[in-house]
Amino acid sequence: MRWILGVQEHLLGFIERTRHVKTKDLAASEKELVKNSTSSSLRSSGITTVPRAGPGGSVYITGMLMGLVPVSALMGLLGSALWATGGWDRGAQLLILCAGAGAIGALVSAISRMGKPEKGKFNVDFELGRPLIRRLGLYRPFLGAIFGVALYFVLASGVAKVVVPTMSSSTTTGWPPSSPASASGSPPS
């Protein structure tokens, strides 16, 4: 939309400048206008063809933040229910942690990919309308939480074997050997 307004402004400026030009000189001026009206000349005048994340991106982020609220509430209710029934153990804690990490990861992923519109990047078309863009953003934390829970079940079932070093296999610093803290020689807190 901003690009269309920029082109319109450019053309109206041309019309104002050439209002008093003779007809034979007008044809040459029109040819020069067409030759100079490329994307690069519009960009150099401050007109971009597509805004960065623009208003669509901010509406999408608003939707994601609105979606984070019910996901957080749902995780809090699930945690409270598990604690009240005596099911609050390490597995339940990891399940809630994975769901929360998935929801936050979805938010961070979308925000980090918002930027200059490129192929493979995150592009939001504002012409979809605010309610639809907000609704699309609303679902993203739910999807992130679902994938976080799926990752928890994959790891908990043993399908993907992941070995986490314990403190007993650590070096003299008390940190696991592969950690940056071990390399620095700093003691664990």
C-alpha positions in Angstrom: 0.0 0.0 0.0 2.8 2.4 0.9 4.5 1.6 -2.5 1.3 2.4 -4.4 1.0 5.8 -2.5 4.7 6.4 -3.3 4.2 5.8 -7.0 1.1 8.0 -7.0 3.0 10.8 -5.3 5.8 10.4 -7.8 3.4 10.6 -10.8 1.4 13.6 -9.3 4.7 15.4 -8.9 5.5 14.8 -12.5 2.1 16.1 -13.6 2.6 19.3 -11.5 6.1 19.8 -12.9 5.1 19.3 -16.5 1.8 21.2 -16.5 3.2 24.1 -18.5 5.5 22.1 -20.7 4.9 22.2 -24.5 3.4 19.1 -26.1 6.6 18.1 -28.1 8.8 18.4 -25.0 6.2 16.5 -22.9 6.7 13.2 -24.8 10.4 13.3 -24.0 9.7 14.1 -20.4 7.3 11.1 -20.2 9.9 8.8 -21.7 12.4 10.0 -19.1 9.8 9.4 -16.3 9.3 5.8 -17.4 13.0 5.3 -17.7 13.7 6.7 -14.3 10.8 5.1 -12.5 12.5 1.9 -11.6 12.5 0.2 -8.2 16.0 1.5 -7.4 15.0 5.2 -8.1 11.9 4.8 -6.0 13.9 3.2 -3.2 16.5 6.0 -3.4 13.7 8.5 -2.9 12.6 6.8 0.3 9.9 4.6 -1.2 10.3 0.9 -0.5 8.4 -1.7 -2.6 7.4 -3.7 0.5 7.6 -2.5 4.1 9.7 -4.6 6.5 7.4 -6.3 9.0 5.2 -3.3 8.9 1.8 -3.1 10.6 1.1 -6.7 9.7 4.0 -7.9 11.7 3.0 -5.8 14.7 -0.5 -7.2 14.5 0.9 -10.7 14.2 3.1 -10.2 17.3 0.1 -8.9 19.2 -1.7 -12.1 18.3 1.2 -14.2 19.4 1.3 -12.4 22.8 -2.4 -12.8 23.2 -2.0 -16.6 22.4 0.8 -16.8 25.0 -1.6 -15.9 27.8 -4.0 -18.9 27.5 -1.1 -21.2 26.9 0.6 -20.0 30.1 -2.7 -20.2 32.0 -3.3 -23.8 30.7 0.2 -24.8 31.8 -0.4 -23.2 35.2 -3.7 -25.1 35.6 -2.2 -28.4 34.5 0.7 -27.9 36.9 -1.6 -27.0 39.8 -3.8 -30.0 39.1 -0.8 -32.3 39.0 0.5 -30.8 42.2 -2.9 -31.1 44.0 -3.2 -34.8 42.9 0.3 -35.7 43.9 1.5 -36.2 40.3 4.0 -33.4 40.4 7.2 -35.3 39.8 10.2 -34.7 37.5 8.4 -36.0 34.4 5.5 -33.5 35.0 7.9 -30.7 35.5 9.7 -31.5 32.3 6.4 -31.8 30.4 5.4 -28.3 31.5 8.8 -26.9 30.8 8.9 -28.4 27.3 5.4 -26.9 26.6 6.5 -23.5 27.8 9.8 -23.6 25.9 7.9 -24.6 22.7 5.5 -21.7 23.1 8.3 -19.2 23.8 10.4 -20.7 21.0 7.6 -20.2 18.5 7.3 -16.5 19.5 11.1 -15.9 19.3 11.4 -17.8 16.0 8.7 -15.7 14.3 10.1 -12.4 15.7 13.7 -13.2 14.7 12.5 -14.0 11.1 10.6 -10.8 10.8 12.8 -8.3 8.9 13.6 -7.6 5.4 11.2 -9.5 3.2 13.1 -12.2 1.4 12.4 -15.7 0.0 12.3 -18.1 2.9 11.9 -15.3 5.5 8.7 -14.4 7.4 6.4 -12.2 5.3 3.0 -10.9 6.5 0.6 -9.5 3.9 -1.3 -6.8 5.7 -4.1 -7.0 3.1 -5.4 -10.1 4.9 -6.8 -7.8 7.5 -6.1 -7.3 11.2 -8.5 -10.0 12.6 -7.1 -12.8 10.4 -3.4 -11.8 11.0 -4.1 -11.6 14.8 -5.8 -15.0 14.7 -2.9 -16.5 12.8 -0.5 -15.1 15.5 -2.8 -16.4 18.2 -2.3 -20.0 17.1 1.5 -19.9 16.9 2.2 -20.4 20.7 -0.3 -23.3 20.8 1.6 -25.0 17.9 4.9 -24.3 19.7 3.6 -25.8 22.9 2.3 -28.9 21.0 5.7 -29.4 19.4 7.4 -29.0 22.7 5.2 -31.7 24.3 5.8 -33.9 21.3 9.6 -33.4 21.8 9.1 -34.3 25.4 7.4 -37.6 24.5 10.0 -38.5 21.9 12.8 -38.0 24.5 10.9 -39.6 27.4 10.0 -42.7 25.3 13.6 -43.4 24.5 13.0 -43.2 20.7 15.8 -40.6 20.5 18.6 -41.5 22.9 20.2 -38.4 24.4 22.9 -38.8 27.0 23.2 -35.9 29.4 26.4 -35.8 31.4 26.0 -36.0 35.1 27.9 -34.2 37.8 29.7 -37.5 38.6 31.3 -37.6 35.1 32.5 -34.0 35.4 36.0 -32.7 35.7 37.6 -31.2 38.7 35.7 -27.9 38.1 32.4 -29.6 38.8 30.9 -28.8 35.3 30.3 -31.4 32.6 33.4 -31.7 30.4 31.7 -30.2 27.2 30.4 -27.1 28.9 32.0 -23.6 28.4 32.2 -23.2 32.2 34.4 -26.3 32.3 36.7 -24.8 29.7 37.0 -21.5 31.7 37.8 -23.4 34.9 35.1 -21.6 36.9 33.6 -23.5 39.9 29.8 -24.3 39.8 27.5 -22.1 41.9 
